[in-house]
Amino acid sequence: MKKIILTLLFVSTILPASNDILKSAIFPGWGQLSMQQPDRAKSFFIRESAILLTFIGSRYVKEWYEDDYKAFARSHANVNTANKSYQYYVDMGNYMSLEEFNSAKDRRREVHLKYNGETGYNWEWDTESNQDKFDKMRITSATGKKVTSFAVGALITHRIISMIDVLYFKRKTSKVRMTSSLIPMNKDELVFNISLKF
């Protein structure tokens, strides 16, 4: 976090004052603030803070619950959690033991999905309630991961909206007007006309 703040301070000193679009891309609201629009900047700062808190919180929840459900599985299902895929944990949450899981795959003729108990994929839950508790922790971790992904998308979208807002405000306050038009000359020819009015 310190690196990010120092980088932003460094960038703010080398950016020309007129580069408000880039400032908004770095931190939404910064461009609006440098354009003397404190109310607009404040609204962007508040939204950015909320999105950042959502990102940090959901990432923390994802990692915390992931560590918890893996430790819980080691304690209550006698499982080796090293180098296991997420699907393995989903299967553990749905079946009491490796034997029950492999039997279900045999009945469905999905033998290619079976795990080999001799290669460290064996598990057996001590109680059904512990299996349910494990599955709830795993689902909470997965939800945290989804919210983290959503927050990343929101951070990107928020920057784009802030940049568009800066562009809109610059054009609204600019005395220079630009217009363009397409003029058909004949069947195979078009003229693109650009005019600037000062």
C-alpha positions, -999 to +999 in steps of 0.1 A: +000+000+000+029+023+008+044+017-027+011+026-043+008+059-024+044+068-031+040+060-068+008+082-069+027+111-052+056+108-076+033+107-107+014+137-094+046+158-093+056+149-129+022+150-146+014+183-162-015+201-147-035+198-180-034+160-180-066+155-160-077+125-180-046+105-170-051+116-134-086+102-134-073+070-149-049+067-120-074+076-092-110+086-101-117+121-089-082+133-091-087+148-125-120+165-114-101+179-083-074+194-105-101+210-127-114+228-096-145+206-093-145+195-056-181+182-055-175+160-085-142+148-071-157+140-037-184+118-053-157+099-072-135+096-041-164+082-021-173+056-047-136+046-053-131+042-015-162+020-013-151-002-042-115-005-028-129-015+006-151-041-011-121-055-030-099-056+001-126-071+023-137-098-002-101-108-009-095-111+029-127-132+033-117-155+004-082-162+017-093-165+053-121-190+046-099-209+022-072-214+048-100-223+073-117-249+052-084-266+043-073-268+079-108-280+089-106-308+062-072-319+075-086-321+110-120-338+103-115-357+071-079-368+075-070-353+041-037-342+026-045-307+011-013-302-008-016-296-045-054-302-048-077-286-073-107-266-063-129-294-078-115-318-053-128-297-024-162-294-041-163-332-043-152-335-006-181-312+003-206-334-015-195-369-004-186-383+030-156-403+017-135-411-014-151-445-015-186-430-017-175-406-043-158-433-065-189-456-061-212-427-074-189-422-104-189-459-112-228-459-111-229-429-135-202-444-157-180-414-151-149-435-142-126-409-157-136-385-128-126-410-100-097-402-076-070-427-068-069-432-030-033-444-031-020-411-045-031-389-016-067-382-026-083-402+002-107-386+026-133-397+051-154-372+072-158-379+109-194-366+110-219-353+085-222-320+103-185-314+099-188-321+062-217-295+060-196-270+080-167-275+056-189-270+025-203-237+039-168-224+045-158-234+010-188-217-005-181-185+015-146-185+002-158-190-034-183-161-029-155-139-017-135-148-048-165-138-070-170-105-052-132-098-056-135-103-094-166-081-094-147-054-075-118-055-100-143-049-128-159-021-109-125-004-103-118-005-140-153+007-150-151+035-124-118+048-139-134+048-174-164+067-161-141+093-144-121+098-176-153+103-196-165+128-170-133+148-173-136+148-211-173+158-209-165+187-185-135+199-206-156+200-238-185+216-219-163+245-207-141+247-238-146+277-262-134+256-291-161+237-309-155+209-333-180+196-358-178+170-384-199+158-413-199+133-442-209+147-475-217+123-504-201+136-536-212+109-560-218+071-560-183+061-550-170+092-531-175+107-497-160+138-482-153+139-445-154+175-433-140+187-399-144+223-388-131+241-357-149+272-344-130+295-320 
